[in-house]
Amino acid sequence: MADNEDTTRRGTMEEIVALCKRRGFIFPSSEIYGGLSSAWDYGPLGVELKNRLERFWWREMTQLHDGIVGLDASILMHPKVWEASGHVESFADLMVEDTVTNERFRWDHLSDEQRESKTSPAGNPLSEPKAFNLMFDTHLGPVKDTGSVVYLRPETAQGIYVNFKNVVQTSRVRIPFGIAQVGKAFRNEIVTKNFVFRTCEFEQMEMQYFVHPSEDEKWFEFWKEQRMSYYSKLGIRPERLRFQQHGPDELAHYAKDAYDIEFEFPFGWRELEGIHNRTDFDLRRHSEFSGKDLRYLDDTNNERYLPYIIETSAGLTRSVLMALSDAYEDQEVGENDRRVVLKFHPEIAPVTVGVFPLVKKDGLSELAQEIERKLRRRFSTFYDQSGAIGRRYRRQDEIGTPFCLTIDYETKENQTVTLRFRDSMEQIRVPVSELSNRLEEEIENYTRS
Ligand code: GAP
């Protein structure tokens, strides 16, 4: 798979999974017990990447956007929420089972031929398709009876809808406005082999934008455009992103119109984020089921109405896989040499600056540590004094560190250091006194080469 030039290629899924394990981004869950299928743990670098992606989204959606406030609702909610939302009734996939291996498949994931002949990918007979509810249930309290059943939320969105009135009454927000939330969601899905792409436990970054019903289409277009441009701010290659509109038979039970933003993963184009016009479906249903009036009062003209909701719903854990697969390059550097480099945007790179003394002796270690300690107040740093300098650069390339500094004998003479750029591998000298500001500027003006 050649990219911008034929000496550089994308990583395969096998390479990405191997690098994640080797460098501490993502580990199989409970690995010492043989792992738990489809569950993954984020290691020291993975958690930094995931947290930074979350912060980037949060900042874009709340701090840099007028009229969007945050929320953190609980995972367990009143079971009636899921009756009102329609998840108890219709949140089901049609499933079939390979009658020999007992492997389960989603009916809509099989080919036309497999569906017609009712044979599994292994060529065995399939069971009849059956609806299978994706919600995990459990019981609250010591007695397990039908009255104690609760669900692990399958989307974060409902926590926002049931708090709509609380937020309006306490935050002085006026329509149009949004409520943003990041959190865990759970679906008892048939999990395919694509690493963290689809898991039973995952994280979502959702924003619900409440608008006047007459303005739903305008805001739907607005959010489509905003969400696509968000990914370019993150430095994701535009040619790996596209919109895909849901056909009438694909629309979720709540949606009037829906677009996916798809990303070209190494295994093909897949959904990254959904943008949905949910109409007044959710607030109407919660009004009916709770008996509470959830209409909004516009105090400029005394109009009372149920707002329409435009939803932007992105997967955080799926975004981690997007960031990794977009960043991974296997590149020819010089003659007969290659490097693996993760070209993360500096805002999401787990380490922003690597700091190295050229050698350990002659006071260079102490000087480098002093510089690193100053920089760590503003940047995420990593100090490394072991091995040849070229190998230290490569180790940082492989985890996506955008900048490295080398402290050498010249530093002692004229208080300058070598600043080395990950993408171009260019090296320049920068005065120690200017380092912080220079790095801030480089992050601000970053474009991937
Ligand atoms: N509230 C609307 C909603 O949940 P969705 O299209 O079902 O819509 C939104 O999910 C996003 O959540 C998806 O685009 C995807 O990024 C992420 N997502 C959904 N199911 C997932 C799973 N099983 N594993 C990882 N991410 C998932």
Boltz pocket constraint, residues with backbone or C-beta under 6 A from the ligand:
constraints:
  - pocket:
      binder: B
      contacts: [[A, 154], [A, 155], [A, 156], [A, 157], [A, 187], [A, 189], [A, 196], [A, 197], [A, 198], [A, 199], [A, 200], [A, 201], [A, 202], [A, 203], [A, 204], [A, 206], [A, 271], [A, 272], [A, 273], [A, 274], [A, 311], [A, 313], [A, 314], [A, 315], [A, 316], [A, 317], [A, 318]]
      max_distance: 6.0
